[in-house]
Amino acid sequence: MGLEAKYKARDLDIPKHRKDLIAAIELDLKNDRNVLAVFYGGSIGNQNTDLYSDIDLRIVVKDEVFEEYRINKKQRAKNWGNVLFFEDFPWATHSIAHYSTFIKVDSFYYKLNDIKPSVWYQNIKIVHDSTGLIKEILNESMALSYIPTVEEVEIWRTKFFAHIHEAYRRVMRNEIYYALHCVDNLRLSMTTAWYMEIGIQPNSHGDWAKLEGKRSKLNAKQLLLLAQWHSSREPNDILKVMKSIVPEFIKTHKNLCEKYGVEENSEWVKGILNMVVDI
């Protein structure tokens, strides 16, 4: 029996179990007088869930009970279903619970003043808002647009330089997994640049969510480049992939500099890259 056949029946039931889990969450939280607001982000907020979408849950509580609720976040998650395990840190303000139905719930706890207008709040689903603040935040967020700052572009390009230099060092030391990790960061760095180029807030560092597949904002050519920038463990293959990324970096870097008023300094850029790849 193949993997697809083995898990197909379980996976097809995920939407039903997710619906039940959401109902349990809302029944629990809406009846808690200390909970001021409940809303969803992620795929539920965007209304583009698929079979494997998790539940990105946001919970706003009264200031005076915030620490109590943060400490008891895991116990609260157990109210909603059978938790198999947690993967979060005790000191964090969020909890990541994995349920026996193969559904993950990321629950984030906030005080009222923690919620500010942001492009991240443009696609949310509000299910409880006793003060009306979240509705106001949503309306203000919808008027915002993402424009990268000079500082963001500068941080992006210097991180790219750092990753490509480190990849070379790790290849030379035969630390292949480390080198591959650096190459992965180069690929992710390019997705960040492509998103900045079209005025979409990039994912946080290390987050590949929705960058591939049907929900990606990347165009067909960019997705093809990502697929082509694949490397084996062979050192020469790694170096070859590093070199193949550079032309797209140079082109996109030039576009970002022109679009957002950053000094390009192409000779400086080429000098840095030439230290590890022949361009």
Secondary structure as UniProt FT lines:
FT   HELIX           3..12
FT   HELIX           14..30
FT   TURN            33..34
FT   STRAND          35..40
FT   HELIX           42..46
FT   TURN            51..52
FT   STRAND          55..61
FT   HELIX           63..65
FT   HELIX           66..71
FT   HELIX           73..78
FT   STRAND          83..86
FT   TURN            90..91
FT   STRAND          94..99
FT   TURN            100..101
FT   STRAND          104..110
FT   HELIX           112..114
FT   HELIX           119..121
FT   STRAND          125..129
FT   HELIX           133..142
FT   HELIX           150..172
FT   TURN            173..174
FT   HELIX           176..197
FT   TURN            198..199
FT   TURN            205..206
FT   TURN            209..210
FT   TURN            214..215
FT   HELIX           220..228
FT   HELIX           235..260
FT   HELIX           266..273
FT   TURN            274..276
//
